[in-house]
Amino acid sequence: MQRQIFSWIKLRKTKTKKLWQHLKDLRYSNKDKNSAKVVLEIDNEVCFDPLGIANHFNKFFTTVASTLVDKLPPAMNMYLPESALFKQFYDTYKLENSTKFSLATVSREFVENELKNLDAGKSTGLDGISVRFLKDGASVLIIPITHYCKCIYWYKYCAKGVQAS
């Protein structure tokens, strides 16, 4: 019976109004949670088993990242200092290609500017702090965030030099 319904649905899927009307007549409504059935085509076979469908979704979502990474083209090493693209970038902008690197300390003005320029339409991050909270509270949060950034800078770049000497 279920296979007949599935084939009937496949034939009439372009006429959605009539399809839903017929499904409601069969008591196959998406609103009734107790009698709702999930049908999925897995490996060219129709699957009605909720456990089989759940396992298929589980397998898909646990392997989607590795599957996509496998489909990426190999890295071209374009960001190595020896690459032509890297050298062209430095030549285009008349930059000195050297190994010197320096970091400036974080200022309150920089932190305030970054907080006020946050996109309020973005979702909350892993820390659970909303962008609206950070943006609205920028004037109060400047001091602790600046201090936190300076502590990270000190610990990461300066403390190691002090410990080594």
Secondary structure, DSSP 4 states (H G I P E B T S, - for coil): -HHHHHHHHHHTTT-HHHHHHHHHHTT--SS-TTT----EEETTEEE--HHHHHHHHHHHHHHHHHHHHHHSPPP--TTSTTSHHHHHHHHHTT----S----PPPPHHHHHHHHHTS-TTSPP-TT---HHHHHHTHHHHHHHHHHHHHHHHIIIIIHHHHHH-
